[in-house]
């Protein structure tokens, strides 16, 4: 019995230490963690997680905790076991409790915690079900290519161009945005803010696909993964499939991660060119694994091949590309990355800027370009813990957004204040589609004169309302026709 109590006390102490070390690692890895992201990450599929993330988390917590326990066992082996067991147990529980308190404080910094206990009718007043409005496409429909560049922000440009860095890390994409449409004044960069529930990859994808956040709060609206939350909603993929488009998603890692495969399969019957596809088609060796799967250099080449094939077949297509090289921490250094800066991610970002611009130039030289709208955007703000540490807190960080070769042009150069929700109807409008009322989900067609939710309420108020509980949003899966 004494041995059991001793083992149990050491186990409690070890668990407390693991919590401390895991918290230190986690807060460095996700510096802006909010409750929606935390809940979603805990309940989503982990197949395809890259950069050896799980191994790093385990190694950073289990191993140092075990080392401390082993050292203390040797040091305390001749001490009073009864008193020792009490001290170990109390210390273990205390460490666990402290970690919970710190977690609560961290979440309160990025989450409107009172919203867990408050209700709102904001969704009732502003959500527009795509199935309830008329969306009319032109007789001659346009193809769509949407490049999501991992963690790409307007911030990475220089101050003169509207960014916040001392040097412009995205010179090519800066020029692209200023000479095309980012819904700014064409003198400095503009972009989209990321509302609550959209601040990580799947949340960002859902915002632009359905004009709605992913809610992970503890409520009647909690989710098991992105598929169950948006299962019966009408999304961009659904609309385009109904209009005769074939949908593709090209990504250098396993699309199963975080439920992306299930979500896009059930919303538009997407075909996937991902890490699993590349191995099946023997594009890469069976044991090949770089960063999260394969690097962006291969991603763009495989995408070019499939886009060319689709264009030559005459098939109308929606082709999405999601890059990875700029993923936190520090990004992936490929053979083409420059060595200009001391900070690795600065070099990787510069390389990604060039690679994305080269892909755009390739598209412009192809026969399909004349009838194709291209959108380039960041999926969310960077999650690298120190990449924007020197950015003035008063600077409004936004994800990069640009529309190229759109079917529409704006009549003025007014600077729009918008969120990633607004890309949902705006993408359809850029294809020439006419949207009854110019609103879908929580988004507004930016080519229209309708005010966005950010313009009406400001991002702070919008986030407060989005994090509150809503009976309406919990019934959204029942709205699809």
Phi, psi and omega in degrees: 000319179298320179296322179296316179296321179294314179299317181296318181295319177295323179295317178297318179296317180297316179298320177299317178295319178301317179300319180296310182292323178293323178296316179299317178292315183296318181291331175285329183277323178235080186292340183239042183295132174242172188294320179300313180295319180299312182294317181299316182296324182287337186247007183257159176300143181252002177301133177092002179298134188249187178058022181053039187299313182295319180296320180295318179297317180293315181295325182284347182241312184291316185291310180295327177294319179295321180298316180296318180298315180298318179296317181291326178298316179294320183286328185255012188297339182253009181275169179298115186294320184297310179294322179298318181298320180295313181298316180296316181295313180297318179297317180299312178296322180296316179297318178298316180295318179299319179298322178294318179296315179297320178300316179299316180295317180297318180293324181294338179288329184241002181227138176279083187301325176303338179297339177297335186242012181236151179247155181220152173252019183299317179296318180304320185282333191239343182284131177246116180288119181302335180285348185259358180238157180276130176238111186251119179270154177291163180298317175262109185272153183257147171287162178228130169239123180238115179259113172269115178263118184310122171061026184279122181242151168301328182310327188286354174277173179279166184300322181299330181266001179105001178269200183221012180260154180294333176229151183279111179273352180230057184299320181291316180287333174297311179298321179298314182293317183290335181261001177235224185235110172242013178061037174242206183260006180066014174246322174229153185295145171236163180197189184255140172279158183248104182292169177304138180086007180228014193268011173225174192305305183294324176297319178294321178294319180295322179301315183277341179272329186225356179066037185209150178278162169269120181265126179239011181292158180284096185196187177292350182256017181291159186236156172262326171194177186296332181293316183290327180293312187254020189308313186252014178278153172274122182241178179304315180298320178298314183297314182291321177299317179297332180271008174097008178280148166260132186258132178232147175228119181251126187207140185280359177238183181287121182292350179291335184301131177063021175080012183296321181298313180298317183298311184282338173291318183276352179235074176113003177051050182297148169261145187243132170247090186229194182299319179294316178301315183299322178289318180297323181272003179059033174286333177228155177298156182302324183263012182287131176202112178237122177063263178250006181158274170223156191284166185295333178302317177288321181305312182290325179294315178297323180294317178302316181299314182289320178297318178299317179298316180295316181296319181292333179281345182083005181284130175293133186223151169241112186241115179257140178231130177238115182278172182224337192304333181265016179292149178287164344277138168072354176075183182246124179272111177265179184293341182265355184293136177285168177237051185277320187249158176289324180284123184300317184292333173300314180293319180295319179296318177298320179294317180295321176302313181293317183294319180294319178296322178295322177296318179298317179296324176298316180301319183295337181270355184268155181297329184287344188301320184306326183248034184225129172268136179241130176241132174238129181207158171279152179277330179191176175290158182298145176255002176299130191295332185233008186295324182247027184296333182264003179283134179303126181302337180279348179287130179277104179285137182223152175280143179298138180211130175210140176250127185238134178058042179288157175288344183240156171230152180274152180274348181218177181242035177294141180279114179275140172260113188216168180239175179294341174300324187288344177292332182303299178288331182292322177300315179297319179296324180292343175271359180096006181283139176262125185249120178301119180082350178061023178228137174219137184058230174257015185254162181234140173294112185290346176281349178267179178263006179292135179286143176280167177295327178293321179291327181282319191240341188084153186291326181296313180294319179302314180297321178300316182289322182293331182271355175282165181277148183215123174294328182297310184292333178290344179259002182305322180300346181271359190270346183289137180289000000 
